[in-house]
Amino acid sequence: MPTLTATDARRDFFEIVKGVAEKHETYRIHHRKGSVVILAEEDYESLLESLELLSIPGFRESIKRSAKQVEKGETVSLDEAFGEE
């Protein structure tokens, strides 16, 4: 993730916004009072959703179990799972 000074970010603001919006680039902008991160709204929403899912008790363990089942070939087709034949 590129780091810019606040001065450089101000100078290149419109190009930064364009890159973030179109290419999902992320930037760290440093100021003497602290740093901030600029990222696309879609990426921000995705992070929030991931955090929400990971906060569900047992979710991570369930994902790990599912990954092991896939590795072992313990899967069913969509037709089998949803009874569509």
C-alpha positions in Angstrom: 0.0 0.0 0.0 1.6 3.3 -1.0 2.1 5.9 1.6 1.8 9.6 0.8 2.2 12.7 2.8 -0.9 14.8 3.3 0.6 17.4 1.1 1.2 15.0 -1.8 -2.3 13.5 -1.3 -3.8 17.0 -1.6 -1.8 17.7 -4.7 -2.8 14.4 -6.4 -6.3 14.1 -4.8 -8.3 13.6 -7.9 -5.9 11.0 -9.4 -5.9 9.2 -6.0 -9.7 9.1 -5.9 -9.9 7.9 -9.5 -7.4 5.1 -8.8 -9.2 4.1 -5.6 -12.6 4.1 -7.3 -11.7 2.4 -10.6 -8.8 0.1 -9.6 -9.5 -0.5 -5.9 -6.1 0.9 -5.0 -5.6 1.7 -1.3 -3.4 4.5 0.0 -2.0 5.4 3.4 -1.9 9.1 3.9 0.4 10.3 6.6 0.0 13.6 8.5 2.0 14.7 11.6 -1.1 14.1 13.7 -1.6 10.6 12.4 -2.3 8.4 9.4 -5.4 7.6 7.5 -6.3 5.0 4.8 -8.3 5.7 1.8 -10.1 2.8 0.1 -13.0 2.2 -2.2 -16.4 2.2 -0.6 -17.1 -1.3 -2.0 -13.8 -2.6 -0.3 -14.8 -0.9 3.0 -18.2 -2.5 2.9 -16.6 -5.9 2.1 -14.3 -5.5 5.1 -17.2 -4.7 7.4 -19.1 -7.7 6.1 -16.1 -10.0 6.7 -15.7 -8.6 10.3 -19.3 -9.3 10.9 -19.1 -12.8 9.7 -15.9 -13.6 11.6 -17.6 -12.3 14.8 -20.3 -15.0 14.6 -19.4 -17.6 17.2 -18.2 -20.9 15.5 -18.0 -19.3 12.0 -14.3 -19.8 11.6 -14.4 -23.3 12.8 -17.3 -24.1 10.4 -15.3 -22.7 7.5 -12.2 -24.8 8.5 -14.4 -28.0 8.7 -15.9 -27.2 5.3 -12.5 -26.7 3.7 -11.3 -30.1 5.1 -14.5 -31.7 3.7 -13.8 -30.2 0.3 -10.1 -31.4 0.4 -11.4 -34.9 1.2 -13.9 -34.8 -1.6 -16.8 -35.0 0.8 -19.1 -32.8 -1.3 -22.4 -33.1 -3.0 -23.7 -31.5 -6.2 -26.1 -28.6 -6.1 -28.8 -30.9 -7.4 -28.2 -33.3 -4.5 -28.1 -30.5 -2.0 -31.3 -28.8 -3.2 -33.2 -31.8 -4.5 -33.3 -30.6 -8.1 -33.3 -33.4 -10.5 
